[in-house]
Amino acid sequence: MFAWLDPDVVREDPMIAHKAAYLNLPFFLARAGIYFIVWIGFTLFFLQLSRTQDERGADRDESAAMERQMRSASARS
């Protein structure tokens, strides 16, 4: 699946060899770990803000402000 993990392929392909600093298992795992940490952080942020919004429910101004905050932090604006 990942040809760049095979040392023989890296030796034979100059393009992959040039990218060896980026395409290696430790750096791949580090990037994957960072992505998951960021995704979990966003999940916790939105979950906490949504729960707070549900608990306070009646105050329209505060609810609208929380909605704006969630929209500005999300990929959709």
C-alpha positions in Angstrom: 0.0 0.0 0.0 2.8 2.4 0.9 5.6 1.9 -1.7 7.8 4.4 0.1 8.1 2.1 3.1 10.0 -0.5 0.9 13.8 0.3 1.0 14.3 -1.2 -2.4 11.7 1.1 -4.0 13.3 4.1 -2.3 16.7 3.2 -3.6 15.5 2.7 -7.2 13.1 5.7 -7.5 15.0 9.1 -7.3 11.7 11.0 -6.7 10.8 8.9 -3.6 14.5 9.0 -2.5 14.3 12.8 -2.7 11.2 12.8 -0.4 12.7 10.3 2.1 12.8 12.8 4.9 9.1 13.3 4.6 8.1 9.8 3.5 9.2 7.5 6.4 7.4 5.6 9.0 8.2 7.7 12.1 7.3 11.0 10.4 4.1 9.4 9.1 3.1 8.2 12.5 3.9 11.6 14.1 1.7 13.3 11.5 -1.1 10.9 12.0 -0.9 11.4 15.8 -1.0 15.2 15.4 -4.0 14.9 13.1 -5.9 12.8 15.7 -5.0 15.1 18.5 -6.3 18.1 16.5 -9.5 16.2 15.6 -10.1 15.2 19.2 -9.5 18.7 20.4 -12.1 20.1 17.9 -14.5 17.4 18.9 -14.2 18.2 22.6 -14.4 22.0 21.9 -17.7 21.6 19.9 -19.1 19.1 22.3 -18.5 21.4 25.3 -19.9 24.4 23.6 -22.9 22.5 22.4 -23.6 21.2 25.9 -23.3 24.6 27.4 -25.7 26.0 24.7 -28.2 23.2 25.5 -28.0 23.8 29.3 -28.5 27.6 29.0 -31.1 27.3 26.2 -33.4 30.2 27.0 -31.0 33.1 26.5 -31.2 33.8 22.7 -28.3 36.3 22.6 -25.9 34.0 24.4 -27.1 31.0 22.3 -26.6 33.1 19.1 -23.1 34.1 20.2 -22.2 30.4 20.9 -23.5 29.5 17.4 -21.3 32.2 15.8 -18.3 30.9 17.8 -19.0 27.3 16.6 -19.4 28.5 13.0 -16.2 30.5 13.0 -14.2 27.5 14.4 -15.8 25.1 11.9 -14.8 24.4 8.3 -18.2 25.7 7.3 -18.9 29.4 7.8 
